[in-house]
Amino acid sequence: MSVANRTTVGATPSFRSLANRSGGSQGRIAIGDVLAITVFEAQSGGLFIPSDSSSRSGNFVQVPNQQVDASGMVSVPYAGSIRVAGRTADQVGKEIAQLLAKRAIEPQVIVTQVERHGNDISILGDVNLATRFSLDPGGMRLLGAIARAGGPRSPAYETLITVQRGGRTEQALMTNLVKNPSQNIQLAAGDAVYLSREPKIFMTLGATLPPGSVGGINNRRFPFDNDNMTLAEAIAKSGGLDDARADPTAVFVYRMESRRTLSEMGVDTTRYASDLVPTIYTVNLAQADGLFLSSSFFMRNKDIIYVSTSQSTEVNKFFGMVRSTTAPFYDVSVGAATIR
């Protein structure tokens, strides 16, 4: 298949379902949070403010801080046990005020989340400072959380981000978050974010320069320099074609391509059962069109570039073999003639 059929950027890991979901319950009280409850009364002589209030300042009383128990409840004097988990502080304050209205004088209640433990998220892996912290009431997006962990230690095009949420795992490249704002997802309580370095590589085989001749690299396995490396860039990085041996009309790229991609290009994939199909792309670098196409054909991780050997090289190999086998006979005949 010619590379002209495939010149778009290759698919990269990206968040799918998480990109379409909200971050969840930012700002809501969760099990394990510590709450401060303050009750105000309009005047003294009520439930909480004594008639002789000269000995105290203010018209409010502070209820001792409480941690939300495993059932999501807290206890408030004269109001009883109140379910608070999953609700906002304002909602809880209004309910407490309603429950105290028959005993207190025009009560108003302020509920504050002193400590947040149920909204924690974890950032770990290939970051400069692995950390665990609580989400802000207004929520937090993925890039903001990574920045709070000191940022990634590896280049963006080599950084793979894994997000675990509610038993579900999805992955995306760091470069996707920068280029596509929808991939900068809103985090939810309990999320675990793991960054890993996943360098992409390609290999060159056939009539290319021998290992060790390109920058001292003694192999045919090369890392990507950027997220969207083209075939032309890959060939250049590997040292280019061997002028003495290569056939520029027969350069191939071996790749496991998705059935969906091949179907979009009009290829019949019905005989293949798996989602990935072994595919070979060809390009003729002896023509100008091929050179331009190689600059718009994007490489994928673990692609293999194979450069065929030219026919003239094979002919020279043949004559070399012939010469190596006939030389002894020629020498013998010369020796025999000399003896005579």
C-alpha positions, 0 to 999 in steps of 0.5 A: 500500500502506498504511503499516499493512502495514509498521510494523517497523524497516527492515533494516540492514546486519549481519554474517551469516556472521562473527557465527557464526564464532570469531575463529580462532587467538588465542594461536597462533604465526604466521609472523613471530612472534619466540619466546624459548625457555628450557630448564631442567634438574633439575641441573648436569652435563646437556646445557646446565648444566655440572658446575661451575655455580658460575660461573653462576646458575640451572639454565636456558639461554636460546636466542637469540630466533628469528623463525618462518620462512616455512615455520613452523619454528624451530631448537632446538639438539639438538632440530632444526627444529620446526614451530611455526606454528599451535600454542600456545607450551605445545604447542611447549615440550612437544615440545622437552622430549620431543626433549631428554629423552634428552640433558638432565636432566629438561628443561622448556621455556618458549616465549614469544611476544616479538613477534607479527606474524602476528596483526596486525589493522588499524583504519582509516578514520573513526576518531580514530587509525588503527592496526595491532596484534597480537591479545591471546592471549585474543582481541579483539572488534570494539568493543574494537578500535575503542576501541583506535583511538580510537573513531569520529569520526561518530555511531553511526547514521552509521558503517558498519563493513566487515570484510575476512577471508580474501577475504570482506567484510561490513558492519554499522552501528555501532548494530547492534553496540551493540544486538545483542551477537552483532554484536560479533564476535570478530576473527581474525588478518589482519582489516582493519576500515574505518569510514566515514561513511554519512549517511542522507537522505530527500527531501520533494516536493510540497505541503511548505514551500518550500526555505529556510523550514526552518532556512535549509536551501535544499533538500528533502534532509534527513539522519536525526537518529537510527538509527530515524527515523519518518515523523512525525519526517521530516515534522516535520523537513522543516517539515510539510505546507503548510496552504494546499496539502497534501492530508493524506489523500494522503501517499506514501512511495516506496521500493525494497523487498526482494522478501522483505519484500513477500512477507512482507506478502502482496504478489505479486512474481512479475513482478519479476525484481530483488531490489528492487521499486519500492514506494509506501506511503500514509498518511492524516494526516487521520485519527488512525490515520494519525498514530499509524501514521506514528509507527511507520513507520520511514524508510529511507535515500533514501526519498522523501516526496510530499505531494499537492496538495489539490483545492481548491488545484487549483480555485483554480489553475484560477480564477486562470488563468481570471481572468488570461485574462479580465481583458484582455477585461474591460478592453477592453470597459470601454474601448470603453464609455467611448469611446462 
